Amino acid sequence: MNKGISGLFILLQKPYRLCFVLTGLFLFFAGTSFHSSVLIRDYIETTGEVINLEETTELRQGNRELRYNYDLIWYADGEEYEKHFEKQLDAREEGEVTIWIRPDNRDAVFSNSAENYDAAYRFLGIAIVAGLAGMLFYGIERSNRYESRSQTIERLEDTKLYSILVFILSLIGAAMPFILEYQEFKNGEYINPILFDFSVACGVLAVGCLILFFHAKRKLKKYE
């Protein structure tokens, strides 16, 4: 059996595993979207033009997938600027488009900061729902399954390990707004409120992981 198919079968056997995988995946999407929104927050709206659009195919795991190459040009201060896009998933029509450019005209993107913020919150919402569903499925399975002493110890050891790993990731997430906006923070200015919300959410998750860690540690003492 194909490794990918067998791995998916294992996930589907345990619905909570699939939910937790989705939680991690959408948390990653949320983090990258928040990061992108900060990077382009000073970009200026203008118009550009898509030219030299061409379709190409790429072989991935035996399947041919369609990709798009094109150039984007825009004008500022009487000069022409150009950016090349290669092997893009999304097709774009040639012609005039709305874009957002850096004040120094060294970069251009097709989405603005607000759109990335909205996407980040959607991803974060999906991650939370998937995480809650995973905990529900896990609780149902645990209530219907008898565990031997060795299995219980193994589960509690795993809980300690994963809670610490997530705790570390949560601390990084909580610190991210201050890392991204260090200069503003240093100057006594306000941190972006949406990034601050993200930091608080990560902080709450870190506290939850600590509680879970000490709970598992206390349970393990009973088996020593």
Residue frames as a rotation matrix with the C-alpha (Angstrom) as fourth column:
MET 1
0.577 0.816 0.000 0.00
0.816 -0.577 0.000 0.00
0.000 0.000 -1.000 0.00
ASN 2
0.092 -0.496 0.864 1.19
0.395 -0.778 -0.489 3.51
0.914 0.386 0.124 -0.86
LYS 3
-0.626 -0.434 -0.648 2.79
0.746 -0.091 -0.660 5.19
0.227 -0.896 0.381 2.20
GLY 4
-0.923 0.302 0.241 0.64
-0.318 -0.948 -0.031 8.28
0.219 -0.105 0.970 1.82
ILE 5
-0.040 0.961 -0.272 -2.56
-0.457 0.224 0.860 6.24
0.888 0.159 0.431 1.64
SER 6
0.032 0.001 -0.999 -1.56
0.644 0.765 0.021 4.06
0.765 -0.644 0.024 4.60
GLY 7
-0.891 -0.391 -0.230 -0.71
0.432 -0.575 -0.695 7.17
0.139 -0.718 0.682 6.64
LEU 8
-0.631 0.739 0.235 -4.11
-0.640 -0.668 0.380 8.68
0.438 0.089 0.895 5.85
PHE 9
0.127 0.680 -0.723 -5.79
-0.025 0.730 0.683 5.39
0.992 -0.069 0.110 6.81
ILE 10
-0.423 -0.369 -0.828 -4.05
0.794 0.289 -0.535 5.49
0.436 -0.883 0.171 10.20
LEU 11
-0.992 0.064 0.105 -5.25
-0.099 -0.923 -0.372 9.07
0.073 -0.380 0.922 10.74
LEU 12
-0.308 0.949 -0.074 -8.83
-0.663 -0.158 0.732 8.18
0.682 0.274 0.678 9.80
GLN 13
-0.109 0.212 -0.971 -8.77
0.457 0.879 0.140 5.26
0.883 -0.428 -0.193 12.24
LYS 14
-0.242 -0.040 -0.970 -8.25
0.940 -0.256 -0.224 7.81
-0.240 -0.966 0.100 15.02
PRO 15
0.455 0.514 0.728 -10.33
0.747 -0.665 0.002 10.93
0.485 0.542 -0.686 14.21
TYR 16
0.909 -0.110 -0.402 -8.69
0.209 -0.716 0.666 12.95
-0.361 -0.690 -0.628 16.98
ARG 17
-0.084 -0.989 0.120 -5.30
0.608 0.044 0.792 12.50
-0.789 0.140 0.598 15.28
LEU 18
-0.222 0.087 0.971 -6.65
0.934 -0.266 0.238 13.99
0.279 0.960 -0.022 12.06
CYS 19
0.804 0.578 0.140 -8.17
0.496 -0.781 0.379 16.88
0.329 -0.235 -0.915 14.03
PHE 20
0.634 -0.626 -0.454 -4.87
0.242 -0.397 0.885 17.62
-0.735 -0.671 -0.100 15.77
VAL 21
-0.350 -0.730 0.587 -3.01
0.826 0.055 0.561 17.48
-0.442 0.682 0.583 12.44
LEU 22
0.150 0.514 0.845 -5.50
0.809 -0.555 0.194 20.00
0.568 0.654 -0.499 11.02
THR 23
0.916 0.161 -0.368 -5.05
0.374 -0.674 0.637 22.16
-0.145 -0.721 -0.677 14.12
GLY 24
0.107 -0.969 -0.224 -1.29
0.435 -0.157 0.886 22.32
-0.894 -0.192 0.405 13.62
LEU 25
-0.388 -0.233 0.892 -1.66
0.919 -0.033 0.392 22.93
-0.061 0.972 0.227 9.87
PHE 26
0.399 0.643 0.654 -4.09
0.672 -0.690 0.269 25.83
0.624 0.332 -0.707 10.24
LEU 27
0.792 -0.262 -0.552 -2.11
0.348 -0.550 0.760 27.32
-0.502 -0.793 -0.344 13.12
PHE 28
-0.307 -0.930 0.203 0.84
0.672 -0.061 0.738 27.40
-0.673 0.363 0.644 10.72
PHE 29
-0.204 0.318 0.926 -1.31
0.879 -0.357 0.317 29.09
0.431 0.878 -0.207 8.07
ALA 30
0.825 0.558 -0.087 -2.54
0.526 -0.703 0.479 31.61
0.206 -0.441 -0.873 10.65
GLY 31
0.425 -0.749 -0.509 1.00
0.435 -0.324 0.840 32.40
-0.794 -0.578 0.188 11.78
THR 32
-0.541 -0.655 0.527 2.28
0.764 -0.123 0.633 32.92
-0.350 0.745 0.567 8.23
SER 33
0.124 0.671 0.731 -0.73
0.813 -0.491 0.313 35.10
0.569 0.555 -0.607 7.37
PHE 34
0.881 0.119 -0.457 -0.17
0.411 -0.670 0.618 37.27
-0.233 -0.733 -0.640 10.46
HIS 35
-0.017 -0.985 -0.170 3.49
0.523 -0.154 0.838 37.52
-0.852 -0.075 0.518 9.51
SER 36
-0.450 -0.114 0.885 2.68
0.888 -0.157 0.432 38.47
0.089 0.981 0.172 5.92
SER 37
0.574 0.768 0.285 0.20
0.713 -0.639 0.287 41.11
0.403 0.039 -0.915 7.04
VAL 38
0.673 -0.412 -0.614 2.88
0.314 -0.592 0.742 42.77
-0.669 -0.692 -0.269 9.14
LEU 39
-0.331 -0.895 0.298 5.44
0.656 0.009 0.755 42.68
-0.679 0.445 0.584 6.33
ILE 40
-0.596 0.133 0.792 3.12
0.725 -0.335 0.602 44.46
0.345 0.933 0.104 3.88
ARG 41
0.167 0.758 -0.630 1.31
0.924 -0.343 -0.167 46.82
-0.343 -0.554 -0.758 6.26
ASP 42
-0.071 -0.261 -0.963 3.11
0.061 -0.964 0.257 49.87
-0.996 -0.040 0.084 4.79
TYR 43
-0.731 -0.202 0.652 2.49
0.613 0.223 0.758 48.90
-0.298 0.954 -0.039 1.16
ILE 44
-0.520 0.478 -0.708 0.63
-0.378 -0.872 -0.311 51.44
-0.766 0.106 0.634 -0.98
GLU 45
0.152 0.680 0.718 -2.32
0.517 0.564 -0.644 50.63
-0.842 0.469 -0.265 -3.24
THR 46
-0.314 -0.227 -0.922 -1.82
-0.639 -0.668 0.382 51.32
-0.703 0.708 0.065 -6.93
THR 47
0.821 0.569 0.052 -2.42
-0.325 0.539 -0.777 49.74
-0.470 0.621 0.627 -10.34
GLY 48
-0.380 -0.922 0.078 -0.17
-0.482 0.269 0.834 47.43
-0.789 0.279 -0.547 -12.30
GLU 49
0.449 0.483 -0.752 -0.34
-0.893 0.210 -0.398 45.27
-0.035 0.850 0.526 -15.38
VAL 50
0.179 -0.315 0.932 0.05
-0.157 0.926 0.344 41.51
-0.971 -0.208 0.116 -15.81
ILE 51
0.478 -0.106 -0.872 1.93
-0.876 -0.125 -0.465 40.60
-0.060 0.986 -0.153 -19.00
ASN 52
-0.348 -0.716 -0.605 3.63
-0.800 0.564 -0.207 37.57
0.489 0.411 -0.769 -20.59
LEU 53
0.128 0.489 0.863 1.16
-0.836 0.521 -0.171 35.10
-0.533 -0.700 0.475 -19.08
GLU 54
-0.210 -0.197 -0.958 1.99
-0.747 0.665 0.026 31.48
0.631 0.721 -0.287 -19.91
GLU 55
0.737 0.492 0.463 0.78
-0.669 0.628 0.398 28.09
-0.095 -0.603 0.792 -18.73
THR 56
-0.305 -0.834 -0.460 3.16
-0.753 0.507 -0.420 25.29
0.584 0.218 -0.782 -17.81
THR 57
0.794 0.554 -0.252 2.87
-0.309 0.723 0.618 21.84
0.524 -0.413 0.745 -16.29
GLU 58
-0.242 -0.845 0.477 4.85
-0.919 0.042 -0.393 20.34
0.312 -0.533 -0.786 -13.45
LEU 59
0.154 0.231 -0.961 5.18
-0.104 0.971 0.217 16.65
0.983 0.066 0.173 -12.64
ARG 60
-0.410 -0.212 0.887 4.45
-0.882 -0.157 -0.445 15.88
0.234 -0.965 -0.122 -8.98
GLN 61
-0.520 0.129 0.844 4.20
-0.453 0.797 -0.401 12.30
-0.724 -0.591 -0.356 -7.70
GLY 62
-0.764 0.114 0.635 3.30
0.494 0.736 0.462 11.05
-0.415 0.667 -0.619 -11.16
ASN 63
0.336 0.933 0.127 0.63
0.866 -0.253 -0.432 13.73
-0.371 0.255 -0.893 -11.76
ARG 64
-0.603 -0.475 0.641 0.90
0.718 -0.673 0.177 16.72
0.347 0.567 0.747 -14.04
GLU 65
0.181 0.629 -0.756 -0.21
0.841 -0.497 -0.212 19.94
-0.509 -0.598 -0.619 -12.37
LEU 66
0.376 0.071 0.924 -0.90
0.740 -0.623 -0.253 23.23
0.558 0.779 -0.287 -14.11
ARG 67
-0.002 -0.444 -0.896 1.24
0.777 -0.565 0.278 26.23
-0.629 -0.696 0.346 -13.17
TYR 68
0.802 0.346 0.487 1.36
0.575 -0.669 -0.471 29.84
0.162 0.658 -0.735 -14.39
ASN 69
-0.317 -0.897 -0.309 4.26
0.862 -0.408 0.299 32.17
-0.394 -0.172 0.903 -15.16
TYR 70
0.573 0.475 0.668 3.78
0.711 -0.693 -0.116 35.89
0.408 0.541 -0.735 -15.70
ASP 71
-0.657 -0.753 -0.025 5.33
0.700 -0.598 -0.391 39.32
0.280 -0.275 0.920 -15.19
LEU 72
0.543 0.755 -0.366 3.90
0.834 -0.536 0.131 42.25
-0.098 -0.376 -0.921 -13.27
ILE 73
-0.560 -0.701 0.442 4.85
0.723 -0.674 -0.153 45.81
0.405 0.234 0.884 -14.18
TRP 74
0.594 0.699 -0.398 3.96
0.798 -0.577 0.176 49.09
-0.106 -0.423 -0.900 -12.49
TYR 75
-0.059 -0.547 0.835 4.98
0.567 -0.707 -0.423 52.73
0.822 0.448 0.352 -12.80
ALA 76
0.742 0.212 -0.636 6.06
0.656 -0.426 0.623 55.10
-0.139 -0.880 -0.455 -10.04
ASP 77
0.394 -0.577 -0.716 7.91
0.025 -0.772 0.635 58.41
-0.919 -0.268 -0.289 -10.10
GLY 78
0.570 -0.088 -0.817 8.14
-0.771 -0.401 -0.495 58.21
-0.284 0.912 -0.296 -13.87
GLU 79
-0.554 -0.808 -0.200 9.95
-0.832 0.533 0.151 54.85
-0.015 0.250 -0.968 -13.83
GLU 80
0.460 0.670 -0.582 8.85
-0.678 0.689 0.257 51.33
0.573 0.276 0.771 -14.75
TYR 81
-0.415 -0.528 0.741 9.27
-0.868 0.473 -0.149 48.45
-0.272 -0.705 -0.654 -12.28
GLU 82
0.205 0.437 -0.876 8.86
-0.707 0.685 0.176 44.73
0.677 0.583 0.449 -12.91
LYS 83
-0.306 -0.243 0.921 8.43
-0.820 0.558 -0.125 41.55
-0.483 -0.793 -0.370 -10.85
HIS 84
-0.393 0.090 -0.915 8.45
-0.665 0.660 0.350 38.01
0.635 0.746 -0.199 -12.23
PHE 85
0.075 0.488 0.870 6.12
-0.855 0.480 -0.195 35.31
-0.513 -0.729 0.454 -10.89
GLU 86
-0.432 -0.335 -0.837 6.94
-0.750 0.649 0.128 31.69
0.500 0.684 -0.532 -11.68
LYS 87
-0.685 0.191 -0.703 5.05
0.216 0.975 0.055 28.40
0.696 -0.114 -0.709 -11.15
GLN 88
-0.786 0.487 0.381 2.06
-0.610 -0.511 -0.605 30.07
-0.100 -0.708 0.699 -9.50
LEU 89
-0.787 0.563 0.252 -1.02
0.485 0.817 -0.311 28.02
-0.381 -0.122 -0.917 -8.58
ASP 90
0.160 0.908 -0.387 -3.48
0.407 -0.417 -0.813 30.84
-0.899 -0.027 -0.436 -9.30
ALA 91
-0.268 -0.152 0.951 -4.16
0.961 -0.115 0.253 31.93
0.071 0.982 0.177 -12.87
ARG 92
-0.114 0.232 -0.966 -4.32
0.275 -0.927 -0.255 35.67
-0.955 -0.295 0.042 -13.57
GLU 93
0.639 0.398 0.658 -5.70
0.743 -0.101 -0.661 37.42
-0.197 0.912 -0.361 -16.60
GLU 94
-0.514 -0.820 0.253 -3.42
0.858 -0.492 0.147 39.71
0.004 0.293 0.956 -18.56
GLY 95
0.113 0.527 0.842 -4.17
0.467 -0.776 0.423 43.38
0.877 0.346 -0.334 -18.17
GLU 96
-0.362 -0.253 0.897 -4.61
-0.443 -0.800 -0.404 45.98
0.820 -0.544 0.177 -15.46
VAL 97
0.206 0.363 -0.909 -4.83
0.642 0.651 0.405 44.81
0.738 -0.667 -0.099 -11.82
THR 98
0.714 0.022 0.700 -4.89
-0.472 -0.723 0.505 46.39
0.517 -0.691 -0.505 -8.38
ILE 99
0.247 -0.718 -0.650 -1.67
0.600 0.641 -0.479 45.80
0.761 -0.272 0.589 -6.46
TRP 100
0.998 -0.069 -0.006 0.11
-0.035 -0.573 0.819 47.00
-0.060 -0.817 -0.574 -3.33
ILE 101
0.457 -0.884 0.101 3.72
0.388 0.096 -0.917 48.19
0.801 0.458 0.387 -3.60
ARG 102
0.182 -0.518 -0.836 6.47
0.958 -0.097 0.269 49.00
-0.220 -0.850 0.479 -1.14
PRO 103
0.821 0.154 -0.550 7.14
0.151 -0.987 -0.052 52.72
-0.551 -0.040 -0.834 -0.73
ASP 104
-0.055 -0.921 -0.387 10.60
-0.472 -0.317 0.822 52.21
-0.880 0.228 -0.418 -2.27
ASN 105
0.564 0.443 -0.696 9.07
-0.810 0.135 -0.571 50.26
-0.159 0.886 0.435 -5.20
ARG 106
-0.532 -0.836 -0.136 11.24
-0.847 0.530 0.051 47.20
0.029 0.142 -0.989 -4.55
ASP 107
-0.954 0.263 0.141 8.31
0.244 0.960 -0.140 44.80
-0.172 -0.099 -0.980 -4.17
ALA 108
-0.476 0.870 -0.127 4.66
-0.860 -0.430 0.276 44.35
0.185 0.240 0.953 -5.13
VAL 109
-0.938 0.261 0.228 1.91
0.158 0.907 -0.391 41.96
-0.309 -0.331 -0.892 -4.01
PHE 110
-0.672 0.738 0.063 -1.68
0.050 -0.040 0.998 41.19
0.739 0.674 -0.010 -5.03
SER 111
0.323 0.787 -0.526 -3.20
0.690 0.184 0.700 41.32
0.648 -0.589 -0.484 -1.53
ASN 112
0.037 -0.283 0.958 -3.24
-0.374 -0.893 -0.249 43.94
0.927 -0.349 -0.139 1.20
SER 113
-0.861 -0.486 0.150 -2.56
-0.285 0.217 -0.933 43.74
0.421 -0.847 -0.326 4.92
ALA 114
-0.326 0.821 0.469 -6.25
-0.898 -0.114 -0.425 43.73
-0.295 -0.559 0.775 5.91
GLU 115
0.502 0.508 -0.700 -6.98
-0.744 0.667 -0.049 40.73
0.442 0.545 0.713 3.67
ASN 116
-0.261 -0.691 -0.674 -4.13
-0.103 0.714 -0.693 38.80
0.960 -0.112 -0.258 5.24
TYR 117
-0.836 0.052 0.546 -5.39
-0.547 -0.150 -0.823 39.68
0.039 -0.987 0.154 8.72
ASP 118
0.167 0.984 0.056 -8.85
-0.975 0.174 -0.136 38.36
-0.144 -0.032 0.989 7.82
ALA 119
0.398 -0.090 -0.913 -7.36
-0.430 0.861 -0.273 35.16
0.810 0.501 0.304 6.41
ALA 120
-0.679 -0.730 -0.077 -5.26
-0.229 0.310 -0.923 34.70
0.698 -0.609 -0.378 9.54
TYR 121
-0.573 0.537 0.619 -8.32
-0.773 -0.103 -0.627 34.95
-0.273 -0.837 0.474 11.78
ARG 122
0.504 0.741 -0.443 -10.23
-0.843 0.533 -0.068 32.47
0.186 0.408 0.894 9.60
PHE 123
0.034 -0.590 -0.806 -7.33
-0.203 0.786 -0.584 30.00
0.979 0.184 -0.093 9.82
LEU 124
-0.858 -0.367 0.359 -7.10
-0.384 -0.005 -0.923 30.55
0.341 -0.930 -0.137 13.58
GLY 125
-0.097 0.922 0.376 -10.83
-0.968 0.000 -0.249 29.88
-0.230 -0.388 0.893 13.94
ILE 126
0.576 0.254 -0.777 -10.59
-0.561 0.814 -0.150 26.63
0.595 0.522 0.611 11.97
ALA 127
-0.409 -0.830 -0.380 -7.61
-0.163 0.476 -0.864 25.57
0.898 -0.292 -0.330 14.10
ILE 128
-0.735 0.181 0.653 -9.54
-0.677 -0.154 -0.719 26.19
-0.029 -0.971 0.236 17.31
VAL 129
0.357 0.933 -0.035 -12.59
-0.930 0.352 -0.109 24.26
-0.090 0.072 0.993 16.08
ALA 130
0.395 -0.286 -0.873 -10.41
-0.337 0.839 -0.427 21.35
0.855 0.463 0.235 14.91
GLY 131
-0.691 -0.719 0.075 -8.58
-0.293 0.183 -0.939 21.32
0.661 -0.670 -0.337 18.26
LEU 132
-0.416 0.630 0.656 -11.81
-0.867 -0.058 -0.495 21.25
-0.274 -0.774 0.570 20.25
ALA 133
0.617 0.635 -0.465 -13.18
-0.758 0.638 -0.135 18.47
0.211 0.436 0.875 18.03
GLY 134
-0.038 -0.736 -0.676 -9.95
-0.264 0.660 -0.703 16.52
0.964 0.152 -0.219 18.52
MET 135
-0.839 -0.254 0.481 -10.22
-0.504 0.033 -0.863 16.80
0.203 -0.967 -0.156 22.31
LEU 136
0.077 0.954 0.290 -13.85
-0.955 0.154 -0.252 15.66
-0.285 -0.258 0.923 22.11
PHE 137
0.611 0.108 -0.784 -13.00
-0.524 0.797 -0.299 12.61
0.593 0.594 0.544 19.98
TYR 138
-0.438 -0.862 -0.256 -10.06
-0.262 0.395 -0.881 11.82
0.860 -0.319 -0.399 22.24
GLY 139
-0.634 0.258 0.729 -12.25
-0.767 -0.086 -0.636 12.02
-0.102 -0.962 0.252 25.35
ILE 140
0.490 0.865 -0.109 -14.85
-0.869 0.476 -0.132 9.71
-0.062 0.159 0.985 23.80
GLU 141
0.381 -0.413 -0.827 -12.21
-0.300 0.791 -0.533 7.14
0.875 0.451 0.178 22.85
ARG 142
-0.684 -0.699 0.210 -10.55
-0.395 0.113 -0.912 7.29
0.613 -0.706 -0.354 26.25
SER 143
-0.309 0.646 0.698 -13.88
-0.919 -0.013 -0.395 6.69
-0.246 -0.763 0.598 28.01
ASN 144
0.738 0.655 -0.162 -14.55
-0.671 0.688 -0.275 3.57
-0.069 0.312 0.948 25.92
ARG 145
0.441 -0.661 -0.607 -11.13
-0.185 0.595 -0.782 1.94
0.878 0.458 0.140 26.18
TYR 146
0.980 -0.199 0.012 -9.45
0.049 0.299 0.953 0.00
-0.194 -0.933 0.302 28.93
GLU 147
0.468 -0.883 0.003 -5.77
-0.542 -0.290 -0.789 0.75
0.698 0.368 -0.614 29.43
SER 148
0.582 -0.415 -0.700 -3.18
0.672 0.729 0.127 -1.46
0.458 -0.544 0.703 31.02
ARG 149
0.714 -0.363 -0.599 -0.75
0.382 -0.515 0.767 0.03
-0.587 -0.776 -0.229 33.52
SER 150
-0.340 -0.925 0.168 2.06
0.635 -0.094 0.767 0.23
-0.694 0.367 0.620 30.93
GLN 151
-0.207 0.338 0.918 -0.23
0.895 -0.314 0.317 1.87
0.395 0.887 -0.238 28.36
THR 152
0.831 0.541 -0.126 -1.34
0.535 -0.718 0.444 4.49
0.150 -0.437 -0.887 30.87
ILE 153
0.353 -0.799 -0.486 2.26
0.380 -0.352 0.855 5.30
-0.855 -0.486 0.180 31.77
GLU 154
-0.513 -0.547 0.661 3.19
0.803 -0.034 0.595 5.56
-0.303 0.837 0.456 28.09
ARG 155
0.225 0.699 0.679 0.26
0.822 -0.510 0.252 7.89
0.523 0.502 -0.689 27.41
LEU 156
0.902 0.116 -0.415 1.13
0.370 -0.703 0.607 10.15
-0.222 -0.701 -0.677 30.33
GLU 157
-0.071 -0.988 -0.141 4.79
0.507 -0.157 0.848 10.29
-0.859 -0.011 0.512 29.24
ASP 158
-0.422 -0.007 0.907 3.64
0.892 -0.181 0.414 11.27
0.161 0.983 0.083 25.74
THR 159
0.658 0.737 0.154 1.39
0.671 -0.667 0.324 13.94
0.341 -0.110 -0.934 27.24
LYS 160
0.570 -0.539 -0.620 4.32
0.353 -0.521 0.777 15.41
-0.742 -0.662 -0.106 29.15
LEU 161
-0.438 -0.830 0.345 6.50
0.657 -0.034 0.753 15.45
-0.613 0.556 0.561 26.04
TYR 162
-0.293 0.370 0.882 3.97
0.867 -0.286 0.408 16.97
0.403 0.884 -0.237 23.65
SER 163
0.774 0.594 -0.221 2.71
0.629 -0.677 0.382 19.54
0.077 -0.434 -0.897 26.15
ILE 164
0.247 -0.772 -0.585 6.27
0.353 -0.491 0.797 20.82
-0.902 -0.403 0.151 26.62
LEU 165
-0.617 -0.462 0.637 6.86
0.735 -0.049 0.676 20.95
-0.281 0.885 0.370 22.86
VAL 166
0.127 0.756 0.643 3.65
0.817 -0.447 0.365 22.92
0.563 0.479 -0.674 22.30
PHE 167
0.732 0.071 -0.678 4.51
0.569 -0.612 0.549 25.11
-0.376 -0.787 -0.489 25.30
ILE 168
-0.296 -0.927 -0.232 7.80
0.496 -0.357 0.791 26.10
-0.816 0.119 0.566 23.64
LEU 169
-0.599 0.143 0.788 6.06
0.767 -0.182 0.616 26.82
0.231 0.973 -0.001 20.32
SER 170
0.503 0.864 0.006 3.44
0.799 -0.467 0.380 28.88
0.331 -0.186 -0.925 22.15
LEU 171
0.388 -0.449 -0.805 6.11
0.509 -0.624 0.593 30.98
-0.769 -0.639 -0.014 23.84
ILE 172
-0.717 -0.639 0.279 7.66
0.554 -0.280 0.784 31.68
-0.423 0.717 0.555 20.44
GLY 173
-0.234 0.731 0.641 4.24
0.810 -0.218 0.544 32.69
0.538 0.647 -0.541 19.12
ALA 174
0.668 0.503 -0.548 3.60
0.738 -0.540 0.404 34.92
-0.092 -0.675 -0.732 22.13
ALA 175
0.044 -0.766 -0.641 6.94
0.390 -0.578 0.717 36.68
-0.920 -0.281 0.273 21.59
MET 176
-0.248 -0.194 0.949 6.46
0.955 0.114 0.273 37.02
-0.161 0.974 0.157 17.82
PRO 177
0.713 0.557 0.425 4.63
0.637 -0.768 -0.062 40.40
0.291 0.315 -0.903 17.88
PHE 178
0.838 -0.439 -0.324 7.41
-0.082 -0.689 0.720 41.95
-0.539 -0.577 -0.613 19.94
ILE 179
-0.153 -0.890 0.430 10.02
0.486 0.311 0.816 40.46
-0.860 0.334 0.385 17.61
LEU 180
-0.033 0.233 0.972 8.23
0.996 -0.068 0.050 41.69
0.078 0.970 -0.230 14.48
GLU 181
0.609 0.339 0.718 7.61
0.337 -0.929 0.153 45.15
0.718 0.149 -0.680 15.92
TYR 182
0.177 -0.629 -0.757 10.70
0.984 0.137 0.116 45.48
0.031 -0.765 0.643 18.10
GLN 183
-0.740 -0.538 0.403 11.49
0.559 -0.826 -0.077 49.00
0.374 0.168 0.912 16.95
GLU 184
-0.075 0.808 0.585 7.97
-0.113 -0.589 0.800 50.26
0.991 -0.006 0.135 17.66
PHE 185
0.721 0.326 -0.611 7.99
0.483 0.396 0.781 48.54
0.497 -0.858 0.128 21.06
LYS 186
-0.178 -0.900 -0.397 11.40
0.980 -0.125 -0.156 50.00
0.091 -0.417 0.904 21.84
ASN 187
-0.804 -0.112 0.584 10.12
0.218 -0.969 0.114 53.49
0.554 0.219 0.803 21.02
GLY 188
-0.871 0.473 -0.133 7.19
0.072 -0.145 -0.987 53.03
-0.486 -0.869 0.092 23.39
GLU 189
-0.550 0.699 -0.457 4.61
-0.820 -0.348 0.454 52.79
0.158 0.624 0.765 20.60
TYR 190
0.209 0.743 0.636 1.60
-0.743 0.543 -0.390 50.47
-0.636 -0.391 0.665 20.65
ILE 191
-0.849 -0.359 0.388 1.92
-0.087 0.819 0.568 46.93
-0.521 0.448 -0.726 19.34
ASN 192
-0.671 0.624 -0.402 -0.46
-0.540 -0.039 0.841 46.13
0.509 0.781 0.363 16.47
PRO 193
-0.198 0.648 0.736 -3.72
-0.938 0.093 -0.334 45.08
-0.285 -0.756 0.589 18.23
ILE 194
0.755 0.484 -0.442 -4.31
-0.610 0.765 -0.205 42.03
0.239 0.424 0.874 16.03
LEU 195
0.003 -0.834 -0.552 -0.79
-0.120 0.547 -0.828 40.76
0.993 0.069 -0.098 16.65
PHE 196
-0.655 -0.180 0.734 -1.32
-0.715 -0.170 -0.678 41.46
0.247 -0.969 -0.017 20.32
ASP 197
0.405 0.871 0.279 -4.44
-0.902 0.431 -0.038 39.25
-0.153 -0.236 0.960 20.23
PHE 198
0.633 -0.253 -0.732 -2.38
-0.251 0.827 -0.503 36.50
0.733 0.502 0.460 18.62
SER 199
-0.476 -0.872 0.111 0.24
-0.320 0.054 -0.946 36.89
0.819 -0.486 -0.305 21.35
VAL 200
-0.337 0.441 0.832 -2.40
-0.936 -0.064 -0.345 36.62
-0.099 -0.895 0.434 24.08
ALA 201
0.722 0.642 -0.257 -3.91
-0.678 0.730 -0.081 33.50
0.135 0.233 0.963 22.47
CYS 202
0.244 -0.732 -0.636 -0.49
-0.067 0.641 -0.764 31.87
0.967 0.229 0.108 22.37
GLY 203
-0.640 -0.478 0.601 0.08
-0.578 -0.216 -0.787 32.84
0.506 -0.851 -0.139 26.00
VAL 204
0.183 0.802 0.568 -3.19
-0.962 0.265 -0.064 31.20
-0.202 -0.535 0.820 27.06
LEU 205
0.792 0.065 -0.606 -2.22
-0.335 0.877 -0.344 28.07
0.510 0.476 0.717 25.11
ALA 206
-0.240 -0.961 -0.138 1.16
-0.233 0.195 -0.953 28.04
0.942 -0.196 -0.271 26.87
VAL 207
-0.487 0.142 0.862 -0.53
-0.873 -0.112 -0.475 28.20
0.030 -0.983 0.179 30.28
GLY 208
0.618 0.786 0.032 -2.85
-0.783 0.618 -0.069 25.34
-0.073 0.018 0.997 29.26
CYS 209
0.473 -0.538 -0.698 0.14
-0.178 0.717 -0.674 23.24
0.863 0.443 0.243 28.22
LEU 210
-0.590 -0.710 0.386 1.81
-0.496 -0.059 -0.867 23.84
0.638 -0.702 -0.317 31.58
ILE 211
-0.053 0.675 0.736 -1.32
-0.967 0.148 -0.205 22.75
-0.248 -0.723 0.645 33.43
LEU 212
0.826 0.367 -0.427 -1.51
-0.506 0.816 -0.278 19.62
0.247 0.446 0.860 31.26
PHE 213
0.025 -0.923 -0.385 2.17
-0.267 0.365 -0.892 18.88
0.963 0.125 -0.237 31.88
PHE 214
-0.707 -0.320 0.631 1.90
-0.656 -0.035 -0.754 19.09
0.263 -0.947 -0.185 35.68
HIS 215
0.338 0.882 0.329 -1.34
-0.916 0.389 -0.102 17.10
-0.218 -0.267 0.939 35.63
ALA 216
0.732 -0.121 -0.671 0.37
-0.280 0.844 -0.458 14.26
0.622 0.523 0.583 33.73
LYS 217
-0.352 -0.936 0.019 3.40
-0.323 0.103 -0.941 14.48
0.879 -0.337 -0.338 36.03
ARG 218
-0.389 0.296 0.872 1.18
-0.918 -0.042 -0.395 14.19
-0.081 -0.954 0.288 39.11
LYS 219
0.709 0.701 -0.080 -0.61
-0.704 0.697 -0.132 11.18
-0.036 0.150 0.988 37.64
LEU 220
0.363 -0.658 -0.660 2.70
-0.264 0.606 -0.750 9.47
0.894 0.446 0.046 36.87
LYS 221
-0.493 -0.589 0.641 3.76
-0.756 -0.075 -0.650 9.68
0.431 -0.805 -0.408 40.52
LYS 222
0.321 0.721 0.614 0.97
-0.900 0.435 -0.040 7.25
-0.296 -0.540 0.788 41.37
TYR 223
0.962 0.055 -0.269 2.67
-0.179 0.869 -0.461 4.58
0.208 0.491 0.846 39.25
GLU 224
0.079 -0.995 0.063 6.17
-0.654 -0.099 -0.750 5.01
0.753 0.018 -0.658 40.69
